[in-house]
Each structure stands twice: as structure tokens, then as C-alpha cells.
Amino acid sequence: MGKLLEQVNSPADIKKLSVPELKTLAEEIRQFILSSVSKTGGHLASNLGVVELTLALHYVFDFKEDKLLWDVGHQCYTHKIITGRKDKFEHLRRPEGISGFPNPAESVYDQFAVGHAGTSIATAIGMALGESLIARAPSLVPRETSDERQAPRIVAMVGDASIVNGTSFEALNNLGLVKRQLLILLNDNSMAIDATVGAMAKYFSKVRLSQTYEDLRETTRNILEHMPFIGKSVEEAIERIKKGIRMALPASQMFESLNIPYFGPVNGHDIGSLIKLFQALAELNHPAILHVYTKKGKGFEPADQGPSKFHSTGPFKMNGDAVESASDSSRRSFTSVLGKHLTELAQKDDRIVAITSAMCDGTGLVEFRKKFADRFYDVGIAESAAVDIAAGFARSGLKPVVCIYSTFLQRSFDQIFQEVALQNLPVVFCIDRAGMVGSDGPTHHGLLDIGFLRIMPNMVLTAPANEIETKLALEFALGQDKPVVIRYPKDFVPEQEFIRAACSKPFTLGKSVVVKRSKKSAVAIVSYGSVLTEALRAAELLAEDGIAVDVINGRFAAPVDEKIVSLLEQGKSIITVEDHASACGFGSAVLELAAASSHSPKAIRLLGAPRRFIGHNSRAQQFMEAGINADKIAETVKEMLTVRSPEIDIRSIKQVQVTKVQKSKPRSLNI
């Protein structure tokens, strides 16, 4: 840790530093972030790019009283370091440490737990309007402050291309409601998770490329010279600045069309100038936008040259500028398997098109983009638009495949309902990061998609358990005349040969597969998706105690295989297991089917995530916390057996009953 950084424990400490010292501190913070993320993993490139910007903000504003709202929250590391949390970076994104996103539970300096993009301007408007109401009627929200308390100043930090999100535009359209200070920082680094795309990106790129360093310095000088003082209106200042800043006109015209005062662009790494700009802009009694240029990955050559690769990274080792991943790169992930097979299928079918929203790399579509650039569409951070564009493709007779993380697909609920399900259009949804996501935590868990998708008529929901099933599910989905969902986790595909053999049969609509069967089993473990491995481990644990169970791979959450509930007629109990919330998930679908078939639900137990937010941790630990791991499954089987036959001593069941189960051949469910 650098000498200056050692002395910084709160924003008050940086206010004591000179501008040259702040520049030194910025470099120390970069090295601190780099060292920390190399050990724990995290969002690297974006955080290296906003160090000076964050320091300048905290130098001018007091965010204990003032309000700083982050858009894409993963760029908050410098903010956390200087607000008393640097000692906790040793355990960044680990259960005993801090989140990789803003978190009000951690600090008074954080306003919202932010994991999605496009939200900060709208929430800032709400806070600004709220403060105006409170100023007029203080009794509305009693506060233990003096009568001389100044209204908090509000800053919205918009970064990583989140300005292109639809919610951002809706918020800008309502900015006129605010009649007080509100500063919007447009952090323009030309990047989201991948390179920013679309008309807005081209617009800013045109401005960016037209600027030299001297142009940016001249812009800063003009802004400071013409800032409104007492007796001068903001409008007067804007007119003066426009006359002095020739190069900024394209961007200023766009925001002026929305009647929003615009300043910039300026250099986001010139900390001295940023401090002066913030000091001036903080005195405005009117909303305004400051457009700053920053370099994503600044100060670390690999991230500078490949910001997409270092957007979110696991632990890695550094050897100078060389980087070696600390993870096992030889293993295949569900994401890479799906992306590779989609590319193979696209070579045989020209009707296949792929659509994503600012996450080509994250959804495994890099190779598809290289080979089929004319059939690949990245719509930027605009998930709703991605779904509607896919609907248009489907209506035209093509085969659109929409690849989006589960947590982000939540933003497209209405579009999936109106333009896809209602029209019964053959759109394939490849839902990445479904289930527990590990260290990214509750903002990124994909624990709701089954619930909000299976309630829609016409939707088919599938979940592959391994590599071969991922390929089979994709082939099945592309052959349907209705919308199909394929959900899969942020994880490696399991390598057990037994699972491969059991799951090699092509997908048939609404049909499950028996993976293990025993003639004397009293309980069937029915898993959905990749948690099949946990179900099989549970079967092995139970075998050690002489308890035989059936293990069934559900494959479909909509429609559910009716033969699963027919197990109840045979006197068997059912335990469902899923990497999803227990409410409204696969298990709920089985319960509903049992009730509709006049079967008693008493013999059915559901294992899934509880109805609460699960913190950042490893997936294995999150499974344990949620009770969807092998140990919990085995424990539940024993409980059910005890309830069914209290006189049975589970410990007395002979091991010989299970020997036959392990040798039994996998087969389709035919009960």
C-alpha cells in the first residue's frame, strides 16, 4: 500500500492533500486495486478508469450529506477505498468481505445496491424532487440536523455506456421536473462490457475522435471562465460557452434538444481541472450534464488493450505486463459450450441470428460474431429492445437466439410477454448466469427467471444438466415453432461419464429422463438443470447408509413431465431440486401438476433458494446456504423416509439394496 493511501481512511483525509499529492494517490490506488483484484477477482478495467474522477468528486462534495448515485455499480472500488473500506479489500466479494457493488448496508456513503445499468439519473431525480418537497415541509421527514442544514447536493455517475439504456433516456426526458441542483456525470469511455454500439455510441465517438488534448483543456478553461455567478443565469452561461467551444457542438446539440445544460467534453484524468469544474458546477441551482472522457483499464497495459477481457475477472497472476489466469482454463463452461455449438449450427442454417445486449464476450458469442458478422447484433444495454428485435426477426421467418444474463432479462418481462409469448413466436432465449452466480452476489443472481417465464402461455422452459444436454437443448429449441428458454449457470460443465451417458437422448417436449433407478426406492430426487450433479452426489451419500433412491433429470419446467407426479401413485415421495427460488420455480410447477392431477402434495418436498437475498460467496457455499447441495438433499430424503415409516431405522437398511442401483442403466422416464 502506498504511503499516501495508508493515511486515507475517510474522504476528509483526501481534502487535506494538494493536487500533486492527489495525482500520486491516484496511482497508489490503481496499484492497490490491481493487487487486490488479482487475488480476489472483480471488476478491474472500469475501476482503473474512474480513479481521478472519484477522487475529485470526494474532494469537492461531502457524500455523508450529499448524495452520490452510481449507475453501473461495479465502478465503485475507489469510492469504497476512500470511504473507510480499504482494509476489507483483502476479502473483496467474499463472504467475510465487502461487495463488489455499492451497498447501503456497508456504508452511509452508498445510497443504493446497484448492479444494473440505466438507473442513476431516474433515482437522482426522485431524490432531488424529494429533497425539494422536504425543504418546503421539513416535518415530512424529521431529521436530527440543525436549522441551517443545506440541501444535499446530488450527483449521478453514469458510466460504461449506460446512457444508452432506455431508462436513462426516460429519465432525461423528465429532468425538467427538477428545479434545483443535480449534476449528471457522463463518464464516456467508449466501452460497456464490450465496445459500445449503436447510434448514440457513434455520436459520442465522433465527438471523441475530433478532440485533442488541447481541445479538452480549452473546453475546461471556457467552462470555468463562463460559469454563472450571482446575477447570471445558467442559460447565459451556456450561450457563452457554446460560442467558445466549437468542437463540443454535436454533443451539446443533442442534450440541448432535451433542454438540458451540457458542459464538456473534458479530460476525466486531469484531477486538478476536475476539482475546479466540480466546485463550479456544485453551485448551480439547475440540473446539468458534465461530459468527461476516461480510459477504461488506465494504468494496466493488459486491461488498457483488452478492457472487455478485464471487465470482470477471476484471480490472476502478474509477471510484469503478462497475465496468467489462476483459474482452470482447460475446463469448458456452459457458456462456451453453447456459444460454440450455436456457431456450428449457424454454419448449417443461414436463418440463425444471434442477439445480445452489450455482452458478446460474456455470453460466448465472440466466435459467432467473427464468423457471422452480418447475423450478429449487439444492441447495447437495451435488453427490452433486444427482445423486440428478436420478435421482428422471428416474424420475418428467421431463427433469433437471444443471449442475455438471467438478472438482466428481468428488464424485458413485458416485451417477452407482449411481443413473443402472446404472438407465439419461435424466439430462443439462452439465459446465461441462471441460478447462483457466486461472488457478484444478489444483484446478479438469476433466481427468478423460471418464475416469471413459466407463467406465460406458449413458453417452453428447459435446463440442460451437462455439456451434451446443452447441445441437445439448443438443437431442440431451434426446431420448435414456439418460444423456448434454455437456462444454464455461470459454471463449468460436469465431467462425469455417467451423466453424459444418461443424458444423451435427444430432448422431447415435456419429457424427463431417469438417471438412476432402484426397484426398492421409496423416494425420487427430481432435479432441474445443472444441480443434477448434487442429486447424484446425494444418491451416493445415501447409498453409504444403505438407502436407495431414484434420480430423475426433469429437463422441462414448462411443460412438466406428467409421469413425474405419477410416482406418487406408486407410493413414492418426491424431492425437487433446483438452482432457483423455491417459490414459483420447477418444484412449484410439479406441485401444481400434482394438485391438478388430484394427487396429494404431502409427499412432495421442494429444495430451492429461500425467499431472501443471498450474499456474495462461492457457488458451492451459496448452494449450502440455500439447502440445494448433496448433504441437504440426503438429509431431506432421510426425513421423508422417517415421516413415511416412523418405525424404520434408517441405519439398519442394508447396503446391498444400492449395489444394484449403481449398476442400473439410465433410461427415459417410462413409469
Number of C-alpha atoms within 10 A of each C-alpha: 10 13 10 17 21 12 10 19 16 17 22 14 15 23 17 12 14 11 17 11 12 22 19 15 23 24 17 18 24 24 17 19 22 20 19 19 23 21 17 18 22 26 21 30 29 30 23 28 24 28 27 25 26 22 23 26 21 21 23 19 22 16 22 14 15 14 22 25 27 31 28 24 24 25 26 22 30 23 25 24 21 21 22 16 19 24 13 16 23 16 16 24 25 22 17 12 16 22 27 25 24 27 18 13 11 14 14 13 22 23 17 18 18 24 21 19 26 26 23 29 29 21 18 25 22 16 19 25 16 13 19 16 13 15 14 9 11 13 9 10 11 9 9 6 8 7 8 6 9 11 15 18 23 25 27 23 24 25 28 27 28 29 24 21 19 18 18 20 17 13 19 20 14 14 22 14 13 19 13 17 19 28 24 21 20 21 24 25 24 21 22 25 23 22 18 25 20 11 10 16 19 13 13 18 16 13 16 20 8 11 16 11 10 10 18 23 15 16 25 21 18 19 23 19 12 17 20 20 12 5 6 11 14 19 12 12 18 20 12 17 23 19 10 16 21 11 19 24 15 13 20 21 15 14 16 13 9 14 14 20 20 23 26 24 28 26 22 24 21 17 23 15 19 24 21 16 22 19 17 16 23 19 14 19 16 19 24 23 21 19 22 22 21 23 21 28 25 22 16 19 13 16 21 18 14 15 24 24 17 21 22 18 18 17 16 16 13 12 7 8 9 9 13 11 13 13 11 8 8 6 12 15 20 26 26 21 18 25 23 17 17 23 23 12 15 19 14 9 12 12 14 21 24 26 24 27 28 25 24 26 18 23 24 22 23 19 16 22 18 11 13 18 13 10 16 21 21 20 21 27 27 23 27 21 17 24 29 18 19 29 27 17 20 25 18 9 11 18 27 27 27 26 29 26 27 25 22 23 24 18 14 16 15 14 19 25 19 14 18 25 23 14 15 19 25 28 30 25 26 27 25 26 26 28 31 31 22 25 24 23 25 21 19 22 26 29 26 22 23 26 19 13 23 20 13 16 13 22 25 24 25 30 28 29 28 27 25 18 23 24 23 20 25 24 16 16 27 20 13 16 14 19 24 27 27 24 27 29 28 21 19 17 22 19 13 10 8 13 22 16 14 19 25 16 14 13 22 12 18 18 19 27 23 22 23 25 23 20 12 13 16 21 25 27 25 28 29 26 29 27 26 27 19 21 31 23 17 23 28 19 17 23 22 13 17 19 27 31 29 23 25 27 30 30 31 25 27 24 20 24 20 15 14 23 24 15 16 21 10 10 12 19 24 28 22 27 31 29 29 28 25 22 19 18 27 34 28 19 21 27 22 17 19 19 13 10 12 9 16 14 17 10 17 21 19 22 24 24 27 15 10 9 12 18 21 27 22 18 18 13 15 23 24 15 16 22 19 25 25 24 17 19 26 22 14 18 25 18 13 19 19 14 12 15 10 11 9 12 10 17 12 10 15 15 16 12 18 26 14 14 20 15 11 13 14 19 17 15 17 10 9
